[in-house]
């Protein structure tokens, strides 16, 4: 297993639950939570515009709801809801089209709101220019590090080995493309199966196996406020679709995200763009009046990396040119919320030769070359 973030940890735990006893997880980080998992704000939603993502969300939600029983840690799934705000009729129409897909997949609680209804759901926001909203009360906040810790600790308790400070340096392959050995921190390790769960770094890993994986890093910066007295963690995740600005409250602090990429020579750079922080805070003060006297906490901002696929949907399945390499990459900001079911599906594929819980054909790497990528519809 290459990658000890939440997806790799989930795959490891699910394999251990299936009785696999020779699982090794390697990660270049010094300790758990140093990669993208530790930088995630912790959102869960079922409101997507393609069926496969809705299905992944619903299957993951079922696992999150029994996470304490299965793993022994509270993932803090709190259904505060996601409120998507539309500022024109075309966006509202796209919400409706997406909702048809959501209802057909089983997310029947997703609904449309009038302006008055949206204001009642979130009375703290200014709705100037908004014409309608999409809402799902079962969308939620979660704790990424709780999920990571739960899977890692339970997996290790079951015999999974985990190595930190263990970068992958190379791979050896047979003539048919299958990987025989992986070199990790100077040690040559014989392998039967390899799982690429390396997140934003997954294309580099795939390239070692001769696989062209279209996953790229995208910087996402979070501005964090001082603790608030007027707002609490029941504040719904609220997204203005006209510019993708969104915010939530965690531990009584506002987490502000405006997913506009700030260019860096190094796409993996994690330095904070201070001017962007100030611009984001100006937007927040305009749209949430109670935040107009709120101060930013300069010590608390951070930058994390999304692992983006071309259609913002995970790439899952064996690489055709390397049959013993399983790809679980490109979740595009949905990795934490989908990690429970992705781990289960990976274990099914590795142990049974096929997935039985969900048909994953739509997630194959080859969809891009075949012209069968998932449709993209804004945030939904």
C-alpha positions as CSV (number, residue, x, y, z in Angstrom):
1,X,0.0,0.0,0.0
2,X,1.6,3.3,-1.1
3,X,0.1,6.1,0.9
4,X,-0.9,6.2,4.6
5,X,-3.6,8.8,4.3
6,X,-7.3,8.1,4.9
7,X,-7.8,6.1,1.6
8,X,-4.7,3.9,2.1
9,X,-5.7,3.3,5.7
10,X,-9.2,2.3,4.7
11,X,-7.9,-0.1,2.1
12,X,-5.5,-1.6,4.7
13,X,-8.2,-2.1,7.3
14,X,-10.7,-3.6,4.9
15,X,-8.0,-6.1,3.7
16,X,-7.2,-7.0,7.3
17,X,-10.9,-7.6,7.9
18,X,-11.0,-9.9,4.9
19,X,-8.2,-12.0,6.5
20,X,-5.2,-10.7,4.5
21,X,-2.2,-10.9,6.8
22,X,0.7,-9.5,4.8
23,X,-0.3,-5.9,4.3
24,X,2.4,-3.2,4.4
25,X,1.6,0.5,4.2
26,X,4.4,2.8,3.3
27,X,4.3,6.6,3.4
28,X,6.9,9.3,2.9
29,X,5.5,11.5,5.7
30,X,7.0,11.4,9.1
31,X,3.8,10.5,10.9
32,X,0.0,10.1,10.2
33,X,-2.0,13.1,9.0
34,X,0.9,15.1,7.4
35,X,-0.6,14.8,3.9
36,X,-3.9,15.9,2.4
37,X,-6.0,14.1,5.0
38,X,-4.7,16.3,7.8
39,X,-5.5,19.4,5.7
40,X,-9.1,18.5,4.8
41,X,-11.8,20.6,6.3
42,X,-14.1,17.6,6.8
43,X,-17.2,17.8,4.6
44,X,-19.5,15.0,3.5
45,X,-22.2,15.4,0.8
46,X,-24.4,13.4,-1.4
47,X,-25.3,16.3,-3.7
48,X,-23.4,15.4,-6.9
49,X,-24.4,15.7,-10.5
50,X,-23.4,12.2,-11.6
51,X,-24.8,9.0,-10.3
52,X,-21.6,7.2,-9.4
53,X,-20.5,9.9,-7.0
54,X,-24.0,9.9,-5.3
55,X,-23.7,6.1,-5.0
56,X,-20.2,6.4,-3.5
57,X,-21.5,8.9,-1.0
58,X,-24.5,6.9,0.1
59,X,-22.4,3.8,0.6
60,X,-19.9,5.7,2.6
61,X,-22.5,7.3,4.7
62,X,-23.8,3.9,5.7
63,X,-20.3,3.0,6.8
64,X,-19.7,6.3,8.6
65,X,-22.9,5.7,10.6
66,X,-21.6,2.4,11.9
67,X,-18.0,3.5,12.1
68,X,-17.9,3.5,15.9
69,X,-19.1,-0.2,16.0
70,X,-16.8,-1.2,13.2
71,X,-13.6,0.7,14.1
72,X,-14.1,2.0,17.6
73,X,-13.7,5.7,16.8
74,X,-16.3,8.4,16.4
75,X,-16.0,10.0,12.9
76,X,-18.2,12.9,14.2
77,X,-20.7,12.7,11.3
78,X,-22.9,15.7,12.1
79,X,-25.7,16.3,9.5
80,X,-25.7,20.1,9.4
81,X,-26.5,20.0,5.7
82,X,-25.0,21.6,2.6
83,X,-26.7,24.7,1.2
84,X,-25.8,25.5,-2.4
85,X,-26.9,29.0,-3.5
86,X,-27.7,29.8,-7.2
87,X,-27.6,33.3,-8.6
88,X,-29.1,32.7,-12.0
89,X,-31.7,30.5,-13.6
90,X,-29.2,28.3,-15.5
91,X,-27.5,27.3,-12.2
92,X,-30.9,26.6,-10.6
93,X,-31.8,24.4,-13.6
94,X,-28.5,22.5,-13.2
95,X,-29.4,21.9,-9.5
96,X,-32.7,20.4,-10.7
97,X,-31.1,18.2,-13.2
98,X,-28.6,17.0,-10.6
99,X,-31.4,16.4,-8.1
100,X,-33.2,14.0,-10.5
101,X,-30.0,12.0,-10.6
102,X,-29.7,12.2,-6.8
103,X,-33.3,11.0,-6.2
104,X,-32.9,8.2,-8.7
105,X,-29.7,7.0,-6.8
106,X,-31.5,7.1,-3.5
107,X,-30.7,10.5,-2.1
108,X,-34.4,11.4,-1.8
109,X,-34.0,14.0,0.9
110,X,-32.2,16.4,-1.4
111,X,-34.5,19.3,-2.3
112,X,-34.9,22.8,-3.8
113,X,-35.5,25.8,-1.5
114,X,-37.1,29.1,-2.1
115,X,-35.2,32.2,-0.9
116,X,-37.3,32.4,2.3
117,X,-36.6,28.7,3.0
118,X,-32.9,29.1,2.4
119,X,-32.9,32.1,4.8
120,X,-34.6,30.0,7.5
121,X,-32.0,27.3,7.0
122,X,-29.2,29.8,7.3
123,X,-30.4,33.1,8.8
124,X,-26.8,34.4,9.1
125,X,-26.1,34.9,5.4
126,X,-26.9,37.7,2.9
127,X,-28.8,36.4,-0.1
128,X,-28.5,39.4,-2.4
129,X,-28.5,38.2,-6.0
130,X,-29.5,34.6,-5.0
131,X,-32.5,33.2,-6.9
132,X,-32.8,29.8,-5.3
133,X,-30.9,27.0,-3.5
134,X,-30.2,23.3,-3.3
135,X,-30.3,21.7,0.1
136,X,-29.7,18.2,1.6
137,X,-30.2,17.9,5.4
138,X,-28.2,14.6,5.5
139,X,-25.0,16.2,4.1
140,X,-22.7,16.7,7.0
141,X,-19.4,17.5,8.6
142,X,-16.9,14.8,9.6
143,X,-13.5,14.6,11.3
144,X,-10.9,13.5,8.8
145,X,-8.2,12.7,11.4
146,X,-10.6,10.6,13.4
147,X,-11.4,8.5,10.4
148,X,-7.7,8.2,9.6
149,X,-6.8,7.3,13.2
150,X,-9.6,4.8,13.5
151,X,-8.6,2.9,10.4
152,X,-4.9,3.0,11.0
153,X,-5.1,1.9,14.7
154,X,-7.6,-0.9,13.9
155,X,-5.5,-2.1,11.0
156,X,-2.3,-2.1,13.0
157,X,-4.1,-3.9,15.8
158,X,-5.0,-6.6,13.2
159,X,-1.5,-7.0,12.0
160,X,-1.0,-4.5,9.3
161,X,2.5,-3.0,9.2
162,X,2.9,0.7,8.6
163,X,6.2,2.5,7.8
164,X,6.6,6.3,8.0
165,X,9.5,8.2,6.5
166,X,9.4,5.5,3.8
167,X,9.4,7.1,0.3
168,X,9.0,4.9,-2.8
169,X,12.1,5.2,-4.9
170,X,11.5,2.8,-7.7
171,X,9.8,-0.3,-9.1
172,X,10.9,-3.4,-11.0
173,X,8.6,-5.0,-13.5
174,X,8.3,-8.1,-15.5
175,X,8.0,-8.1,-19.3
176,X,4.2,-8.2,-19.0
177,X,4.3,-5.0,-16.9
178,X,3.5,-6.5,-13.5
179,X,5.5,-5.1,-10.6
180,X,7.8,-7.6,-8.8
181,X,9.7,-5.4,-6.4
182,X,9.3,-1.9,-4.9
183,X,12.2,0.0,-3.5
184,X,11.2,1.9,-0.3
185,X,13.7,4.0,1.6
186,X,16.5,2.0,0.2
187,X,14.9,-1.4,0.9
188,X,14.0,-3.7,-2.0
189,X,10.6,-5.3,-1.2
190,X,9.0,-8.2,-3.2
191,X,5.3,-7.5,-3.8
192,X,2.3,-9.4,-5.0
193,X,-0.2,-6.5,-5.3
194,X,0.5,-2.8,-5.2
195,X,-2.2,-0.2,-4.3
196,X,-1.5,3.4,-5.3
197,X,-3.2,5.5,-2.6
198,X,-0.6,8.3,-2.8
199,X,-3.1,11.2,-3.2
200,X,-1.7,14.3,-4.9
201,X,1.5,12.5,-5.5
202,X,-0.1,9.4,-7.2
203,X,0.9,10.3,-10.8
204,X,4.6,10.1,-9.8
205,X,4.0,6.6,-8.3
206,X,2.0,5.4,-11.3
207,X,4.8,6.6,-13.6
208,X,7.3,4.3,-11.9
209,X,5.0,1.5,-13.1
210,X,4.8,2.9,-16.6
211,X,1.3,4.1,-16.1
212,X,0.2,7.5,-17.3
213,X,-2.2,8.7,-14.6
214,X,-3.9,12.0,-15.2
215,X,-4.0,13.2,-11.6
216,X,-2.6,16.6,-10.7
217,X,-2.3,18.6,-7.4
218,X,-4.5,21.6,-6.8
219,X,-3.7,24.0,-4.0
220,X,-6.6,24.7,-1.7
221,X,-6.1,27.4,0.9
222,X,-8.2,27.7,4.1
223,X,-8.4,31.0,6.0
224,X,-9.3,30.5,9.7
225,X,-10.8,33.1,12.0
226,X,-10.5,33.6,15.7
227,X,-13.2,31.8,17.8
228,X,-16.7,33.1,17.2
229,X,-19.3,33.7,19.9
230,X,-22.3,34.3,17.6
231,X,-21.9,31.2,15.4
232,X,-21.5,27.6,16.2
233,X,-20.8,24.2,14.6
234,X,-24.5,23.8,13.6
235,X,-23.9,26.4,10.8
236,X,-24.6,24.5,7.5
237,X,-21.9,24.3,4.9
238,X,-22.9,27.2,2.6
239,X,-21.6,27.5,-1.0
240,X,-22.1,30.5,-3.3
241,X,-21.9,28.8,-6.7
242,X,-21.2,32.1,-8.6
243,X,-17.7,32.1,-7.4
244,X,-17.4,28.8,-5.4
245,X,-16.8,30.6,-2.1
246,X,-17.9,28.5,0.8
247,X,-17.6,28.3,4.6
248,X,-18.3,26.2,7.6
249,X,-17.8,26.5,11.3
250,X,-15.5,24.0,13.1
251,X,-14.7,24.3,16.8
252,X,-16.5,27.7,16.7
253,X,-14.0,29.1,14.1
254,X,-15.0,29.9,10.5
255,X,-13.1,28.0,7.8
256,X,-13.2,30.0,4.6
257,X,-12.5,28.5,1.3
258,X,-12.4,30.2,-2.1
259,X,-11.0,27.5,-4.4
260,X,-9.1,29.8,-6.8
261,X,-5.7,28.4,-7.6
262,X,-2.8,30.6,-6.6
263,X,0.1,29.9,-9.0
264,X,3.3,28.7,-7.6
265,X,6.5,27.5,-9.4
266,X,6.1,24.3,-7.3
267,X,2.5,23.0,-7.5
268,X,3.1,21.1,-4.2
269,X,4.0,24.3,-2.3
270,X,2.1,24.7,0.9
271,X,2.9,28.4,1.7
272,X,-0.1,30.6,2.6
273,X,-1.0,33.4,0.1
274,X,-1.6,36.2,2.5
275,X,-3.2,38.6,0.0
276,X,-5.7,35.9,-0.9
277,X,-6.5,35.4,2.8
278,X,-7.5,39.0,3.1
279,X,-9.6,38.8,-0.1
280,X,-11.4,35.8,1.2
281,X,-12.1,37.4,4.5
282,X,-13.5,40.5,2.8
283,X,-16.0,38.2,0.9
284,X,-17.0,36.5,4.2
285,X,-17.6,39.8,5.9
286,X,-19.8,40.9,3.0
287,X,-21.9,37.8,3.0
288,X,-22.1,36.9,6.7
289,X,-22.7,40.2,8.7
290,X,-22.0,38.6,12.0
291,X,-18.4,38.2,10.9
292,X,-17.8,41.8,10.2
293,X,-16.1,42.2,13.6
294,X,-14.4,38.9,13.5
295,X,-10.6,38.7,13.2
296,X,-8.5,36.3,11.3
297,X,-6.1,34.0,13.2
298,X,-2.9,34.4,11.2
299,X,-1.3,31.3,12.9
300,X,-4.2,29.0,11.8
301,X,-4.4,29.4,8.0
302,X,-3.3,26.4,6.0
303,X,-2.9,25.1,2.4
304,X,-3.6,21.5,1.4
305,X,-3.7,19.6,-1.9
306,X,-6.6,18.1,-3.8
307,X,-5.7,15.2,-6.1
308,X,-7.6,16.2,-9.3
309,X,-8.8,13.9,-12.1
310,X,-9.9,15.4,-15.4
311,X,-13.6,14.9,-14.5
312,X,-13.4,15.4,-10.8
313,X,-14.3,11.8,-10.1
314,X,-12.1,9.1,-8.6
315,X,-10.0,6.8,-10.8
316,X,-10.5,3.3,-9.5
317,X,-9.4,-0.1,-10.8
318,X,-6.5,-2.1,-12.1
319,X,-4.2,-0.5,-14.6
320,X,-4.5,-2.4,-17.9
321,X,-0.7,-2.1,-18.6
322,X,0.2,-3.2,-15.0
323,X,-2.3,-5.8,-13.8
324,X,-1.1,-5.9,-10.2
325,X,-1.3,-2.2,-9.7
326,X,-4.6,-1.0,-8.2
327,X,-5.4,2.7,-8.7
328,X,-7.4,4.5,-6.0
329,X,-6.7,8.1,-7.1
330,X,-8.0,11.4,-8.2
331,X,-10.9,11.8,-5.7
332,X,-10.8,15.6,-6.4
333,X,-11.6,16.8,-2.9
334,X,-14.0,13.9,-2.1
335,X,-11.3,11.4,-0.8
336,X,-12.1,11.6,2.9
337,X,-15.9,11.4,2.5
338,X,-15.6,8.4,0.1
339,X,-12.7,6.7,1.8
340,X,-14.9,4.1,3.7
341,X,-16.4,2.7,0.6
342,X,-13.3,3.0,-1.6
343,X,-11.5,0.8,1.0
344,X,-14.2,-1.8,0.9
345,X,-14.3,-1.8,-2.9
346,X,-10.5,-2.2,-3.1
347,X,-10.6,-5.1,-0.7
348,X,-13.3,-6.8,-2.8
349,X,-11.4,-6.3,-6.0
350,X,-8.1,-7.6,-4.5
351,X,-9.7,-10.6,-2.7
352,X,-12.5,-11.6,-5.0
353,X,-11.3,-10.4,-8.4
354,X,-14.3,-8.1,-8.8
355,X,-16.4,-5.7,-6.8
356,X,-19.8,-6.9,-5.6
357,X,-21.0,-3.8,-3.7
358,X,-20.9,-1.4,-6.7
359,X,-20.3,-1.6,-10.4
360,X,-17.1,0.5,-10.8
361,X,-16.9,0.4,-14.6
362,X,-17.5,4.2,-14.7
363,X,-14.4,4.8,-12.6
364,X,-11.9,3.0,-14.8
365,X,-8.8,4.9,-15.9
366,X,-9.5,4.2,-19.6
367,X,-12.7,6.2,-19.6
368,X,-10.7,9.3,-20.6
369,X,-9.2,7.7,-23.7
370,X,-12.5,6.2,-24.5
371,X,-14.4,9.5,-24.4
372,X,-16.5,8.2,-21.5
373,X,-15.6,10.7,-18.7
374,X,-18.1,11.7,-16.1
375,X,-20.0,15.0,-16.8
376,X,-18.8,18.0,-14.9
377,X,-21.4,20.5,-13.5
378,X,-19.8,23.1,-11.3
379,X,-19.6,22.2,-7.6
380,X,-22.3,19.6,-8.1
